[in-house]
Amino acid sequence: FCQSDIASSGKSTGNVLPAFAAEPFDMIINLCEQSFWPVAALLANSAALCRVGKQTSEAAVLYDLLFSVEEHIPLYKQTAVIEKYLGMIHTRHEKI
């Protein structure tokens, strides 16, 4: 989804967000660097098996797995570490 799918009020402008939330993803990862409540609402309603996001005080109720980032380093530069740890998780489609 993109910014145009969210009205200035923060509500969905069509079917894109409800359809995205209903999709049974193995994992949904929030890489937003700042808190944005429409994304939080999407995560709270997501049918994903595992929700992953940045560790913050309010994140514990939204996510199944939290990652810690250093505030002075941009998140995009820390994705290699995030990918490493997420790569250790086996999904239901993989043979163990």
Wavefront OBJ file of the C-alpha trace (Angstrom):
o trace
v 0.000 0.000 0.000
v 1.079 3.632 -0.288
v 0.336 7.079 1.185
v -2.529 7.687 -1.255
v -4.392 4.715 0.279
v -4.627 6.631 3.570
v -6.817 9.736 3.894
v -5.592 12.762 5.868
v -7.806 11.517 8.715
v -5.751 8.311 8.788
v -8.593 6.139 7.491
v -8.398 3.848 4.486
v -9.512 5.431 1.212
v -10.548 2.137 -0.367
v -10.132 -1.614 -0.234
v -6.319 -1.762 -0.304
v -5.623 -1.554 3.451
v -8.395 -3.942 4.569
v -7.293 -6.429 1.890
v -3.651 -6.080 2.944
v -4.547 -6.612 6.628
v -6.600 -9.707 5.742
v -3.724 -11.320 3.821
v -2.313 -14.270 5.843
v 1.386 -13.400 5.416
v 3.943 -15.527 7.250
v 5.543 -12.317 8.475
v 4.915 -8.597 8.247
v 7.782 -6.240 9.009
v 7.418 -2.572 9.903
v 10.569 -0.669 8.946
v 9.069 2.794 9.490
v 11.534 4.985 11.343
v 8.790 7.051 12.992
v 5.533 6.055 14.607
v 2.554 6.410 12.256
v -0.764 5.333 13.776
v -2.391 4.073 10.536
v 0.489 1.582 10.250
v 0.022 0.623 13.902
v -3.696 0.056 13.243
v -2.866 -2.046 10.195
v -0.464 -4.183 12.240
v -2.975 -4.614 15.041
v -5.537 -5.927 12.535
v -3.145 -7.942 10.391
v -3.755 -11.644 9.804
v 0.023 -12.187 9.512
v 1.415 -15.053 11.580
v 4.296 -12.919 12.884
v 4.562 -9.128 13.219
v 8.055 -7.637 13.438
v 9.031 -4.061 14.269
v 11.310 -1.607 15.985
v 11.463 -1.803 19.770
v 9.634 1.125 21.364
v 7.610 1.546 24.539
v 4.275 1.057 22.736
v 5.502 -1.659 20.334
v 5.200 -4.619 22.699
v 1.449 -4.895 22.117
v 1.752 -4.680 18.304
v 4.616 -7.034 17.553
v 5.509 -10.654 18.117
v 9.204 -9.951 17.528
v 11.045 -6.697 18.234
v 14.412 -5.523 16.971
v 16.563 -2.903 18.614
v 18.184 -0.190 16.520
v 20.723 2.463 17.302
v 19.044 5.851 16.984
v 22.030 7.638 15.437
v 22.333 5.085 12.599
v 19.638 5.216 9.898
v 17.470 2.107 9.824
v 18.288 1.377 6.176
v 21.931 0.888 7.200
v 20.913 -1.643 9.846
v 18.849 -3.872 7.573
v 21.667 -6.402 7.118
v 21.504 -7.252 10.827
v 17.708 -7.399 10.737
v 17.810 -9.680 7.669
v 20.351 -11.947 9.380
v 18.131 -12.606 12.390
v 14.915 -12.866 10.408
v 16.677 -15.357 8.121
v 17.101 -17.647 11.126
v 13.342 -18.037 11.422
v 11.819 -20.962 9.543
v 8.438 -20.437 7.932
v 5.725 -23.051 7.648
v 6.679 -23.615 3.977
v 10.298 -24.548 4.631
v 11.625 -27.994 5.361
v 13.507 -28.006 8.650
l 1 2 3 4 5 6 7 8 9 10 11 12 13 14 15 16 17 18 19 20 21 22 23 24 25 26 27 28 29 30 31 32 33 34 35 36 37 38 39 40 41 42 43 44 45 46 47 48 49 50 51 52 53 54 55 56 57 58 59 60 61 62 63 64 65 66 67 68 69 70 71 72 73 74 75 76 77 78 79 80 81 82 83 84 85 86 87 88 89 90 91 92 93 94 95 96
